[in-house]
Amino acid sequence: MRASSLIALRAIRQLSKYRRGEDRPKPAVALPASRREQLRPLTLRIPENLHNALLYIAENSSKSMNQFAIDALTPAVEAQIAKIAKRKELGLD
């Protein structure tokens, strides 16, 4: 297996562990649950109708727009990393 494939596989495993709450850095001082995980901002330009749909979901469910987006993106990111790793393993990239 190529080094790049191993790196990608490690990234997938690390992301999976992170999602389960494993391997997250522990704060020196206990923080409220909402502040334990450090989030990084990501600005997206999305069509107004998609924004309205996300707003509708947030207003009519227990999830915020942000949490819904994170939950929707995480499996797609994991799948893309696996796809890239497979292509690298096969020597296609």
VMD Tcl script that draws the C-alpha trace (Angstrom):
set ca {
  {0.00 0.00 0.00}
  {1.31 3.43 -0.87}
  {2.18 5.97 1.78}
  {-0.52 8.34 0.53}
  {-3.14 5.60 0.86}
  {-2.01 4.90 4.41}
  {-2.27 8.58 5.25}
  {-5.79 8.73 3.84}
  {-6.85 5.60 5.71}
  {-5.43 7.03 8.93}
  {-7.40 10.22 8.27}
  {-10.62 8.21 7.84}
  {-9.98 6.27 11.04}
  {-9.13 9.45 12.91}
  {-12.29 11.18 11.68}
  {-14.37 8.17 12.69}
  {-12.80 8.15 16.15}
  {-13.32 11.89 16.43}
  {-17.01 11.50 15.58}
  {-17.34 8.90 18.33}
  {-15.63 11.23 20.81}
  {-12.35 9.33 20.93}
  {-8.96 10.95 20.45}
  {-10.26 14.45 21.02}
  {-7.88 16.71 22.88}
  {-8.96 17.05 26.50}
  {-9.12 20.63 27.76}
  {-6.96 21.47 30.77}
  {-10.03 22.97 32.43}
  {-13.43 21.34 32.08}
  {-15.53 23.43 29.75}
  {-19.29 23.35 29.28}
  {-20.29 20.60 26.83}
  {-21.04 23.14 24.10}
  {-17.45 24.46 24.18}
  {-15.46 21.21 24.42}
  {-15.20 20.69 20.69}
  {-13.43 23.46 18.85}
  {-15.28 24.37 15.69}
  {-13.75 26.25 12.79}
  {-15.83 28.67 10.72}
  {-16.60 27.88 7.12}
  {-18.34 30.49 5.02}
  {-20.47 29.07 2.22}
  {-22.29 30.88 -0.52}
  {-25.39 28.84 -1.15}
  {-28.52 29.51 -3.20}
  {-31.29 31.29 -1.33}
  {-33.67 28.35 -1.72}
  {-31.15 26.01 -0.04}
  {-30.62 28.50 2.77}
  {-34.39 28.75 3.22}
  {-34.63 24.95 3.33}
  {-31.92 24.78 6.02}
  {-33.69 27.50 7.98}
  {-36.96 25.56 7.72}
  {-35.25 22.44 9.06}
  {-33.74 24.39 11.95}
  {-37.04 26.02 12.85}
  {-38.97 22.75 12.70}
  {-36.56 20.28 14.28}
  {-34.24 20.01 17.23}
  {-31.15 20.65 15.08}
  {-29.59 23.97 14.24}
  {-28.64 24.77 10.67}
  {-25.01 24.28 11.65}
  {-25.54 20.88 13.30}
  {-27.63 19.66 10.38}
  {-24.89 20.74 7.93}
  {-22.20 18.99 10.01}
  {-24.27 15.80 10.20}
  {-24.90 15.88 6.44}
  {-21.30 16.72 5.46}
  {-19.45 14.25 7.68}
  {-20.44 11.04 5.81}
  {-19.78 12.74 2.47}
  {-16.30 13.80 3.62}
  {-15.52 10.29 4.89}
  {-16.71 8.76 1.60}
  {-14.62 11.17 -0.46}
  {-11.50 10.46 1.61}
  {-12.05 6.71 1.11}
  {-12.53 7.26 -2.62}
  {-9.33 9.28 -2.89}
  {-7.42 6.66 -0.90}
  {-8.68 3.88 -3.17}
  {-7.71 5.80 -6.32}
  {-4.25 6.43 -4.89}
  {-3.91 2.78 -3.90}
  {-4.75 1.77 -7.48}
  {-2.26 4.32 -8.83}
  {-4.96 6.37 -10.55}
  {-3.97 9.64 -8.87}
}
mol new
graphics top color blue
foreach p $ca { graphics top sphere $p radius 0.5 }
foreach p [lrange $ca 0 end-1] q [lrange $ca 1 end] { graphics top cylinder $p $q radius 0.2 }
display resetview
